[in-house]
Amino acid sequence: MNFSNNKRHQPKIKVGSSEVEDIYSLNKHTLGPGNLAESEWKEAGLPSPNMTNIHEYRLKRVRDKLKKFDCSGILLYDPLNIRYATDSTNMSIWTSHNATRYALVMTEGPVIVFEFDGHEFLSNHNSLITEVRPAKTYLYFAAGEYSRNRAKIWGDEVAEIVARYGSGNKRLALDHCAPEGIHELHSHGLELFNGEEVMELARLIKSEDEINAMRRSIYACEKSIDTMRTYFKPGISEQELWGHFQMESVSRGAEWIETRLLAAGPRANPWYQECSSRPIQNGELMSFDTDLVGAYGYCTDMSRCWLCGDEAPNPKQKDIYTKAYEQVKHNIELLRPGITFKELSFSSKEYPKDEFRHYSVQYHGVGLCDEYPCIPFTWEWDNNSYDGTVKPGMVLCVESYVGRLNGGPGVKLEEQVLITENGYELLTSYPFESNLLL
């Protein structure tokens, strides 16, 4: 059965002498990342992704996993899961902590977006969305003491849709939900399944068009890094430097940055201090981690370390930088289809944990954001650690942080890598610092 509502989805209206922009042609997804990014991508010879193919591929991946787990559908609140399944967005950061919009994807049936404030036009760019309804919001911020009453109305609507299109299957996947919602869904006899498992496994393998979108996102990120570097001089504060990167990224179609991980000198050991008002000093090492949800919503997650000013690096700085560099390079060379997560861990380069601080993981997946899998260091494996197999189409970030426990410089490096049929392809290409290598 075809559930698409073609009347609602209008084609892009180009501005011309006899044509007028309207609310549909002005959708940000229709307008695209903009002239700056497009001109740079064209000069670099990066092909344009077919977004229709991406939408259809991603929705099929979700439905294939729903069939595998015998679910009638999936109810999504996580903005990145909604984006993956529908490419519909609305204030993604705000709605990540305010449960005011959601989507219900039926395995055999409609794709319904329940929109905050009923803003139907925000999804008008995508014909995969069958229907947009006003969201029934029962979070306490909006409902107060009537939260349970509103949750009942919400639950009645969800259950009615599952009953209509689920062919008697009451098994519903769900990624996030408040206790009131869980109670109401159970009251309708629905059996709830972990929707995070569905979505992480669906998002695991990227299509060729997804990789084209990711290449463009990475290229735009690296151009923004290059511009940030022109401002990297003694006396600039960490947050001012980060501001240049954020401005350049947004001007190339980026959507947001998940963290503010840029730190210099003594603030870079231990890692995970976010950028501050402290001025960066001449001769200090500065590391940053992009964590950028960039063009088309695809993440660029890479890290680099630079030396500030005109002083020559000292032996301790070169030693730590070289250790981080060699760790990343060695661990990339291990990547190939068929290797298991555990084999990666136990073949990787590690430094003694009683002497060095290290990053939180060795490898992790990446797509619209950090994704499954998360591959730990050898000493973290236990009976609750999961294994798996690296497959073509996966994209992994290879991480390194090295800093001595007794102090001194710290270095953060990271590369983004595509798994191919025969091995791997490095997607990030921003150069490392040859003057910091031993």
PyMOL commands that set and color helices and strands:
alter all, ss='L'
color gray80, all
select helices_A, chain A and resi 28-31+35-44+51-68+79-86+92-97+116-118+120-123+140-165+179-187+195-202+208-230+238-251+265-268+295-297+315-333+341-347+378-380+434-436
alter helices_A, ss='H'
color red, helices_A
select strands_A, chain A and resi 73-76+102-106+111-115+131-134+171-174+191-194+256-257+262-264+285-289+292-293+299-300+303-307+356-357+363-366+370-375+395-404+410-419+424-426
alter strands_A, ss='S'
color yellow, strands_A
deselect
rebuild
show_as cartoon
